[in-house]
Amino acid sequence: MDLFSIVILLGIVQGILLSYFFISNSKGNRLPNLLLGILLLGLSLIITDVWLGYTNYMFKVVWLVDTTEPINLLLAPLTYLYIKKAISNQDFKNRDWLHFIPFGTYLIYMALLVYPQSAEYKYNANVDAFHPEMNRISADMYGEHWMFLLKRHISDFTFLSMFSYDIAVFVMLKKAYDKIGYSFFTREKTALSWYRRFHLQLVTLVLAFLIIRISFNSDLGDHIIAALITLIIYATSLTVFSRSMFFQENNTRVVKKYEKSSLTEELQTSTLKKLEEIMKTEKPFLDAGFSMPALAKRLGISTHHLSQILNEELGQTFFDFLASHRIAEAKVLLCAEDSSYIKIEEIAQMVGYNSKSAFNTAFRKNTGLTPSEFKKQSVK
């Protein structure tokens, strides 16, 4: 036991607790929580494998050698799907299962060829990975040499998977930033900031993986990768804690965020009046692509000033402000007799939502009811 092993062990415990937190809070329309929870559990299992090898406890449980290898091909697809579902509010579709084909294929391959091998074979595999200076022992094994080609190149496949999905996530996030009128590298805090930061952390992990694989023989540098994963787990924990309602101050307190703002009281009053008029007569919020930069441009002010007006005058973020107007419009449609034939999915699209799940989540948050429950109550 040394500093690395202690750091990694703490990361394992924290990762498992965090994964439980997200998975247990994934009911209903919280698919991203489920995906993130499984991702964190996968990371925890991988660093557990590394910890056992690094501390030599693996020699006491040699049957566990290489059991987590298939998870290497699961992490990148999970990251991609987690961010995609979170920013688009989409449901899980049948074609999304295609992302897990490499993981499933390699899991079957390992189950047929590697997992059933003798304890002596696995002892030698652990020696090769963490103690190449030690002598191997005689071992019975089955399978031809060529059959182990996939296993010998698992590191290459892992890097290829991580690299390709990182590019896909970058493209997806860049498009999302463009849609709301911001640069990918903007310093402004948006709803996408967390996903961008999480993505960049995993890019750092890919670069570290590549450097360590080039610099070290066998798996001797895996403890550095495990320590880096631990830092990512703790960074995720800090984000969860910082967003917890437990630590948020009462909304009635004056926010000092805009203390140095150049917004005058006169401009604030006139802009608020103009804002109310636009939202009432033009209803731009019905457009699914409606964004804060677009609204600020229409009002003739900066996004920073618009954010200040919404926060100080209405006590809302832009996304809360947007949702309140969309849900108010949806309530009218749900109660109207001439709209009774319209499906809830269609009403969601009519008020600016791209998916029924996002609409349901926003509606429940604003009213405490699902759209279906609200419609039934309005009929009585």
N, C-alpha and C positions, 0 to 999 in steps of 0.2 A: 504494500500500500504506500503510495506517494501522493504528491499534490494532484497529478493528473487523474489518478484512480479515484481520489476523493471527489474531485470536481465532476467527473463522469458519473459516479454513483449518485451524487446529489441531482444531477441532470436526469438520471433514470427515474428517480422518485418523483421529481417535479413534472417530468413529461407524462408519466402515467396518471398522476393526479389531474393534470391539465386536460389530458385526453378524455378522462372520465367526465370532467366538467363539461366539455363541449358535446360529447356524445349524449350525455344525460339531458342536455338542453337542445336536442335536435328534433324534438317532436313537432308535429304540425308542419309548418312551412319553413322550417329552419334547416334545409338541406345543407347549406354551407357549413353549419356547425358540425354536422355529422362527418362531412368530408375532412374538415380540419382536425376533428378528433381522431379519426382513423389515421390521418397523416402523422400526427404527433405520437400516436401509439406505435406506428411503424418506425419512426425515428428512435423512440425509446427502446424498442426491441433490438434495433441495429446497434445502438451504443451499449446495450446490455451484452451483446455478443462480443463487442470489442473489449469491454471491461473484463469479461471472463477470460479472454485470451491474454490481455495485458497483465492481469494480476496472477495468471497461471492457475486460477480456479477452474479453468476449462478442463484441465487434466483430471479433475474429479467428476466431471459430467461430460465425458468425451462424446456421448451420444448426441449432444447438442451442437457439435462442431458443424458449421456451415448451414445450420437450419434456417437462418434468417436471410440467406443469399437471395431468394426470390423477391424479398421485400425491396431490394435495390431497384427493381424495375417497376415498383408500385408507387414510389414517392413522387416522381416527376408528373405522371398522369394525374395523381391526386391533387397536386399543387395546381395544375392547370385547370382541372374541373372545379376545384374549390373557388379560385378567383373568378372563373367564368360564371359560375352559378351565382356568386355573391354580387357581382356588378351588373348582371343582366336579369336577376330574379327569375331565372328559368327553372323549370322542373327537370328532373333527371329523365333523359330520353333513352330509348333502346339503343340508338347508335353510340351513346356514350360508353357502353360496355366494350366497344371496340378498343378503347384505350387500354383495357386491362388484358388484352390478348397476350402480349409479351410476358407479363407476370404469370398468367395462368399456364402458358406453355412451359415456362421455365420451372414452375412449381411441379407440374406433372413430370417433367424431365428429372428433377431432383428426387421426386418420390419414387421413381422407377429405378434410377441408377445409383444415386448417392446415399439417400437416407437409409436404405437397407444394408449398406456395407458394414463390415465387421468393426468392432471397437478398435482393433489394431490399425485398420485403415484410417479411421478418424483420428487416432492418436498421431499417426504419421502426418496427417493433414494439418493438425494443429502445430506440430513441430516445424513443418515446412513454412507455416505462416508466421509464427512468432519466435521460433528458436532454430533457424537454419543451421546453427553451429552444432546442434545435438545430433546424435546418431539415430537413425530410423530403426524400427524393429521389424521383424518379419511379419507379414500380414497377408491374410487371404482376402482376395478381392475378385469380383467378377466384372466382365465387360472388356471390350477391346479398347486399345489405346485411342482410336479415333472417336470413340463414343464420348470421351471426356473433353472434346474440343470446345463445346459450349461453356463448360465450367472453367476451362483455362482462360477463357476470354470474357468472363463475367464483368471484370473491371472495365473493359472496353465497351461492352454493351451498356453498362451503367452510365459511363460518361456520355456516350452517344445519346442515350435517353434523356439525361439531365440537360445536356446542351441544346438538343432540338426543342424540348419543351420550354426551356428558358427563352428561346427566341420567340416561340409561339406566344408565351405570356407577355413578353415585351410588346409585340405587335398588337395584341389584344388591349393592353393597358394604354398604349399610345393612342389607339383609336378612341378609347373611352375618354381620355383626356381631351382629345380633339373635339369630341362631341359636346363637351361642356365648355369649350373655348379656352382651355389652358394648355400650356406646354407640359410634356411629360416631366420635365425637370423644374417645374414651378415650385417656389417655396411656399406658395399659398396652401393652407390646409383645406383639403377637400375630402369628400367621402371616399376618394380613391387613395388617399395618402397611405393608409395602413397597408393596402394591397401592394402598392409600389414598394414600400419599405420591406415588406415580407419577401417580395420577389428579389430585391437587391441582396437581401441576406442569403437567399438560396443561390444567387449568382456567385457570391463570395465563396459559398460552400463548393460549388462546381470548380472554381479556379483553384481552391485549396486542394481538392481531390486530385486535380490534374498535376499540380506541382508535387504533391506527396507521392503520387504513383511514379513519377519520374525520378524523384530523389531517393526513394527508399526501396530496398529489395523486399520481396514478400509483403507482409502486412505490418511491417515494423512501424510505419507512420500512422497507423489507424487511430492511435490514441489522440493525435492532434486533430483529426477529423471529428472524432467523438467529442472532444472538448469544444470544438467550434459549434457542433450541433447543440451541445449543452447551452452555449451562449445564446443560440437562436431560441431555444426553449424558454430561457429566462427572459429574453427580450419580449417574447410573446406573453409571458406571465405578467410582466410589468405593464404591457399595453392593456391587458384584461383588467388589472387592478386599477389603472388610471381611469378606465372608462366605467368603473363600478359606480352605481348610484350611491353606494355607501360613502364614497369620498367626495361626492359632488355637494357644493354649497347650495344654500337656498337660492332659488332663482330671483327672489326679491332683492337680493344684494346688487348694488350697482357694479357692473362689469367695468374694470379698469383697462380693459383691452383697447378701448378707443380714446384713452385719455389725451393723446396727442393728435387726435383727428382734426382735420381742417373743416369738417362739416359744421355749417352754421345752423342755428335753430330755425332761421327763416327758410333755408334750403330744405331742411329736414321736414318741416311742416308742409311745404308746397309739394315736395316729392311724395310724401305719404298720401296726400290728397290725390295726386295724379296716379299713384299706384293703385289706390282703391278704385278709381274710375276705370282704369285700364282692365283690371281684373274683373270688374263687374260688367263692362260693356263689350270688351273684345275677347275675354276669356282665353288668353294665350296659353294658359296652363293645360288646355285640352290637347295640345300638341305634345306627343311623346318625347320630342327632342327639345322641349322647352328648357332653358338653362339660365343660371344667374347672370352670366355675361350678356346673354341676349336681352334679358329684362333690363339690366343696367343700361345697355345701349339705347333701348327704347325710352328709358326715363331720362337719358342724358347725363348720367352720373357714373362714377366708378363703381366697380364691384365691391370695393372696400367700403364705400359710403353706403351702398345698398345693404350690405351685410350689417353695418352699424345700425341702420334704421330698423331693420327687421329684428335685431337683437334688443335694442333699447326701447323701441316703441311698441313692438308686438310680442317681445319675449320669445321669439322663434328663430330657428335657423332657416335658411332658404328651403331646405328639404321638408321641414315641418310645415312651413308656410305653403309650399306647393301642395303637399299632401292634404292640408286642411281644405283648400279650395277644390281639389279634385274629389275628395270624399263628400264635400257639401253638394257638389254637382251630381255625384252618384246617388246620394240620398234622394234628391229630387226625382231622378229617373226611376229609382226603385219604387217610389211611392206613386208615381204617375200612372193612371189607368191606361192611357194610350201607349205605355211602355211595358205593359205586363207580359207581352209576348216576347220581349227581348231577353236573351239569355244573359246571365251574369258575366260570362266571358266577354260578351259583346259590349256590355256596359263598361267593363274594365277598360277596353280599348277606346271606347268613346270618350272617357275622361282622362286618357293619356297614359294608361298602364299597358306595358307590353305582355304581361303575363297575369294569369288569374291569381297565382300564389302571391305575387307582389301586391296586388290589389287587396286580397284577403288580409294580408299582414297589416297594411296601412289602414284598412277599414276597421279592423279589430282594435288597433292601437288608438284610433280616434273615437270610436263609439263603444268599445267593449263588446261588440257583437260581430258576427260574420255577416256578410251581405245577405245571405239566405235567411239568417235569424232576424235581421232588421226588416227584411221584406215581409216575413210572416207576421211580425209585430205590427207593421204598418197596415196590414190587411184587416186586422181585428178591429 
